[in-house]
Amino acid sequence: MTRISRAFPDRVEVRGRDLTGDLMGRLTFTEYFHLLLTGREPTEDQRFFLDVLLVAIAEHGLMPANVAARMTLAADPDSLQGAVAAGILGAGRVVLGTSEECARLLERAAGRDPVEVVRELRAAGAKVPGFGHPVHAPLDPRAERILELADARGVSGPNVALARGLRDAVAEVWGKPLTMNVALPIAAVLLDLGFSADVVKAVPILARTAGLLAHLAEEREHPIGFRLAAAAEESVEYE
């Protein structure tokens, strides 16, 4: 069964609402995304932070997803959809998909001592999702802004508190502070706003799709896809 949408000769219904008679012209795309995803229209705080998080994660330079998309479009200039798909396929537990891992961690760690949680992860040889960044150190400015806005709007709840506790615990267990990257605040704020961990990954995927489309529009005007491929060849030492 599905409860999302159905079409009739004279109208389209989405989540039980008339698309043209009710939704179009009333909801922003962010509000509509929330309705599609959850079946409910967002509260003001949910809408505000969805906007914040979509803006925060949409673009981050020549990351692997953008490079893959550009090189795919260079190889097949008629396949915009294929190039977008190539970029999104890399949304795993290292890039883009980390927010979902963070949400699962926050759920498992709820009510526990953060130091104990981090020690268990390190003893198992695992990394703590949401920590470390190859560029941003000692702070990820996106993460700090999300937390600042969550505090200012009064939505910081137990998950934001736990994220901060995990940051302190990581510093203690590793013997040095590690950058809390944007993935952990994204997960913490979404959970505190009532989103389930199952939908957390949808936010960075939707956001990065917008960034990919920007890169691909630029790729058509100022191609660099084959230069990226050449740079890859030059950077690898063959044995």
KEROFI-297835 format. One record per residue (C-alpha): residue number from 1; residue in one letter; x, y, z. Coordinates in Angstrom, 2 decimals, padded with zeros to 5 digits. Layout:
! residues N
{NUM,'a',{X,Y,Z}}
...
This chain:
! residues 239
{1,'m',{000.00,000.00,000.00}}
{2,'t',{001.04,003.62,-000.37}}
{3,'r',{-000.17,006.79,001.31}}
{4,'i',{001.96,009.25,-000.61}}
{5,'s',{000.20,010.21,-003.81}}
{6,'r',{-002.31,009.26,-006.48}}
{7,'a',{-003.43,010.89,-009.69}}
{8,'f',{-006.94,011.34,-011.09}}
{9,'p',{-008.03,012.79,-014.44}}
{10,'d',{-008.75,016.19,-012.89}}
{11,'r',{-006.43,016.39,-009.88}}
{12,'v',{-003.42,015.02,-008.01}}
{13,'e',{-003.59,014.12,-004.33}}
{14,'v',{-000.44,014.16,-002.19}}
{15,'r',{-000.69,012.89,001.35}}
{16,'g',{-004.45,013.38,001.12}}
{17,'r',{-004.18,016.99,-000.01}}
{18,'d',{-005.08,018.55,-003.33}}
{19,'l',{-001.78,019.37,-005.04}}
{20,'t',{-003.01,022.27,-007.17}}
{21,'g',{-005.85,023.45,-004.96}}
{22,'d',{-004.01,023.40,-001.64}}
{23,'l',{-000.27,022.79,-001.80}}
{24,'m',{000.97,024.72,-004.84}}
{25,'g',{001.41,028.36,-003.92}}
{26,'r',{001.07,027.69,-000.18}}
{27,'l',{003.95,025.39,000.77}}
{28,'t',{007.63,026.05,000.16}}
{29,'f',{009.63,023.16,-001.26}}
{30,'t',{011.15,022.52,002.17}}
{31,'e',{007.69,022.27,003.72}}
{32,'y',{006.57,020.03,000.87}}
{33,'f',{009.62,017.80,001.34}}
{34,'h',{008.67,017.38,005.00}}
{35,'l',{005.10,016.53,004.04}}
{36,'l',{006.24,013.99,001.47}}
{37,'l',{008.74,012.42,003.86}}
{38,'t',{006.61,012.25,007.01}}
{39,'g',{003.00,012.75,005.97}}
{40,'r',{002.75,015.88,008.10}}
{41,'e',{003.32,019.55,007.48}}
{42,'p',{006.28,020.82,009.51}}
{43,'t',{006.24,022.99,012.57}}
{44,'e',{008.01,026.31,012.22}}
{45,'d',{011.13,024.91,013.91}}
{46,'q',{011.13,021.80,011.72}}
{47,'r',{010.86,023.94,008.59}}
{48,'f',{013.55,026.34,009.80}}
{49,'f',{016.08,023.63,010.58}}
{50,'l',{015.37,021.62,007.45}}
{51,'d',{016.25,024.79,005.54}}
{52,'v',{019.38,025.29,007.67}}
{53,'l',{020.58,021.72,007.20}}
{54,'l',{019.85,021.62,003.47}}
{55,'v',{021.86,024.81,003.02}}
{56,'a',{024.66,023.53,005.26}}
{57,'i',{025.27,020.28,003.41}}
{58,'a',{024.43,021.09,-000.22}}
{59,'e',{027.90,022.11,-001.32}}
{60,'h',{031.47,021.49,-000.19}}
{61,'g',{033.75,021.92,-003.20}}
{62,'l',{035.26,019.17,-005.33}}
{63,'m',{034.28,016.34,-003.05}}
{64,'p',{034.22,012.75,-004.41}}
{65,'a',{030.53,012.94,-005.31}}
{66,'n',{031.02,016.07,-007.37}}
{67,'v',{034.15,014.73,-009.06}}
{68,'a',{032.37,011.48,-009.96}}
{69,'a',{029.42,013.40,-011.37}}
{70,'r',{031.59,015.74,-013.44}}
{71,'m',{033.65,012.89,-014.87}}
{72,'t',{030.48,010.96,-015.73}}
{73,'l',{029.04,013.95,-017.57}}
{74,'a',{032.34,014.43,-019.41}}
{75,'a',{032.14,010.84,-020.58}}
{76,'d',{028.45,011.12,-021.56}}
{77,'p',{027.35,014.74,-022.00}}
{78,'d',{023.74,013.69,-022.69}}
{79,'s',{023.34,011.86,-019.38}}
{80,'l',{022.62,014.54,-016.78}}
{81,'q',{020.53,012.08,-014.79}}
{82,'g',{023.32,009.50,-014.94}}
{83,'a',{025.85,012.03,-013.71}}
{84,'v',{023.61,013.00,-010.79}}
{85,'a',{023.13,009.32,-009.97}}
{86,'a',{026.90,008.74,-010.11}}
{87,'g',{027.39,011.43,-007.49}}
{88,'i',{024.62,010.21,-005.19}}
{89,'l',{025.81,006.60,-005.34}}
{90,'g',{028.76,007.65,-003.18}}
{91,'a',{026.51,008.59,-000.26}}
{92,'g',{027.89,006.03,002.15}}
{93,'r',{029.20,005.92,005.66}}
{94,'v',{032.24,008.09,004.88}}
{95,'v',{030.63,010.83,002.79}}
{96,'l',{027.00,012.04,003.07}}
{97,'g',{025.67,008.90,004.72}}
{98,'t',{027.43,009.59,008.00}}
{99,'s',{024.48,011.49,009.46}}
{100,'e',{022.43,008.30,009.52}}
{101,'e',{025.24,006.49,011.34}}
{102,'c',{025.36,009.36,013.82}}
{103,'a',{021.62,009.10,014.40}}
{104,'r',{021.92,005.37,015.09}}
{105,'l',{024.77,006.05,017.50}}
{106,'l',{022.75,008.68,019.36}}
{107,'e',{019.86,006.23,019.68}}
{108,'r',{022.11,003.47,021.02}}
{109,'a',{023.92,005.80,023.39}}
{110,'a',{020.80,007.40,024.88}}
{111,'g',{020.94,007.30,028.68}}
{112,'r',{024.50,005.97,028.75}}
{113,'d',{027.77,007.54,029.82}}
{114,'p',{029.32,009.00,026.64}}
{115,'v',{032.82,008.08,027.81}}
{116,'e',{031.80,004.46,028.17}}
{117,'v',{030.24,004.50,024.69}}
{118,'v',{033.37,005.96,023.11}}
{119,'r',{035.68,003.57,024.96}}
{120,'e',{033.68,000.61,023.67}}
{121,'l',{033.94,001.87,020.10}}
{122,'r',{037.67,002.42,020.37}}
{123,'a',{038.24,-000.96,021.97}}
{124,'a',{036.41,-002.53,019.04}}
{125,'g',{038.69,-000.69,016.61}}
{126,'a',{035.81,001.42,015.33}}
{127,'k',{035.71,005.11,014.62}}
{128,'v',{033.15,007.35,016.28}}
{129,'p',{030.88,008.61,013.49}}
{130,'g',{030.67,012.37,013.30}}
{131,'f',{034.28,013.05,014.28}}
{132,'g',{037.26,014.04,012.20}}
{133,'h',{037.51,016.08,009.02}}
{134,'p',{040.28,016.38,006.42}}
{135,'v',{039.86,020.16,006.06}}
{136,'h',{038.10,021.65,009.07}}
{137,'a',{040.14,021.71,012.28}}
{138,'p',{039.83,022.25,015.13}}
{139,'l',{036.17,023.14,014.41}}
{140,'d',{033.78,022.52,011.55}}
{141,'p',{032.09,025.92,011.12}}
{142,'r',{028.92,024.30,009.79}}
{143,'a',{028.58,022.11,012.87}}
{144,'e',{029.13,025.04,015.21}}
{145,'r',{026.53,027.16,013.43}}
{146,'i',{023.92,024.40,013.62}}
{147,'l',{024.47,024.01,017.35}}
{148,'e',{024.40,027.78,017.84}}
{149,'l',{021.07,028.06,016.04}}
{150,'a',{019.63,025.07,017.92}}
{151,'d',{020.49,026.75,021.22}}
{152,'a',{019.18,030.13,020.09}}
{153,'r',{015.82,028.71,018.99}}
{154,'g',{015.43,026.49,022.04}}
{155,'v',{015.34,023.17,020.19}}
{156,'s',{018.51,021.71,021.70}}
{157,'g',{017.36,018.61,023.50}}
{158,'p',{018.83,015.36,024.81}}
{159,'n',{020.42,014.44,021.48}}
{160,'v',{022.26,017.75,021.11}}
{161,'a',{023.41,017.37,024.72}}
{162,'l',{024.58,013.84,023.98}}
{163,'a',{026.45,015.01,020.88}}
{164,'r',{028.33,017.52,023.01}}
{165,'g',{028.97,014.82,025.58}}
{166,'l',{030.40,012.58,022.89}}
{167,'r',{032.71,015.40,021.77}}
{168,'d',{034.10,015.69,025.31}}
{169,'a',{034.33,011.91,025.59}}
{170,'v',{036.23,011.57,022.30}}
{171,'a',{038.74,014.17,023.47}}
{172,'e',{039.21,012.26,026.73}}
{173,'v',{039.51,008.78,025.24}}
{174,'w',{041.71,009.82,022.30}}
{175,'g',{043.76,012.15,024.47}}
{176,'k',{043.17,015.07,022.11}}
{177,'p',{040.16,016.91,020.69}}
{178,'l',{038.82,015.72,017.34}}
{179,'t',{036.69,017.87,015.08}}
{180,'m',{032.98,017.29,015.47}}
{181,'n',{031.94,017.40,011.82}}
{182,'v',{028.60,018.53,010.43}}
{183,'a',{027.09,015.03,010.38}}
{184,'l',{026.61,014.72,014.15}}
{185,'p',{024.75,018.03,014.70}}
{186,'i',{022.56,017.26,011.69}}
{187,'a',{021.54,013.96,013.28}}
{188,'a',{021.17,015.41,016.78}}
{189,'v',{018.98,018.32,015.75}}
{190,'l',{016.78,016.17,013.52}}
{191,'l',{016.23,013.64,016.31}}
{192,'d',{015.47,016.40,018.81}}
{193,'l',{012.92,017.80,016.35}}
{194,'g',{011.11,014.47,016.24}}
{195,'f',{012.48,012.97,013.03}}
{196,'s',{013.24,009.26,013.03}}
{197,'a',{016.72,007.94,012.35}}
{198,'d',{015.32,006.22,009.26}}
{199,'v',{014.84,009.53,007.42}}
{200,'v',{018.00,011.36,008.52}}
{201,'k',{019.99,010.30,005.46}}
{202,'a',{017.36,011.80,003.17}}
{203,'v',{018.42,015.33,004.12}}
{204,'p',{022.04,015.22,002.91}}
{205,'i',{021.00,013.26,-000.20}}
{206,'l',{018.44,015.89,-001.20}}
{207,'a',{020.82,018.73,-000.33}}
{208,'r',{023.77,017.32,-002.24}}
{209,'t',{021.59,016.71,-005.30}}
{210,'a',{021.22,020.48,-005.57}}
{211,'g',{024.99,020.90,-005.33}}
{212,'l',{025.55,018.22,-007.96}}
{213,'l',{023.23,019.98,-010.38}}
{214,'a',{025.20,023.18,-009.88}}
{215,'h',{028.48,021.39,-010.62}}
{216,'l',{027.00,019.77,-013.69}}
{217,'a',{025.64,023.06,-015.02}}
{218,'e',{029.15,024.49,-014.59}}
{219,'e',{030.70,021.39,-016.17}}
{220,'r',{028.71,022.02,-019.34}}
{221,'e',{029.89,025.63,-019.50}}
{222,'h',{033.46,025.15,-018.27}}
{223,'p',{034.43,021.46,-018.53}}
{224,'i',{037.00,020.07,-016.13}}
{225,'g',{035.90,016.43,-016.01}}
{226,'f',{038.71,015.13,-018.21}}
{227,'r',{041.22,017.32,-016.36}}
{228,'l',{040.10,015.66,-013.12}}
{229,'a',{040.63,012.27,-014.73}}
{230,'a',{044.09,013.31,-015.91}}
{231,'a',{044.96,014.59,-012.44}}
{232,'a',{043.97,011.20,-011.03}}
{233,'e',{046.29,009.46,-013.47}}
{234,'e',{049.16,011.77,-012.54}}
{235,'s',{048.65,011.38,-008.81}}
{236,'v',{048.81,007.58,-008.71}}
{237,'e',{052.11,005.72,-008.77}}
{238,'y',{051.95,002.50,-010.71}}
{239,'e',{053.97,-000.52,-009.61}}
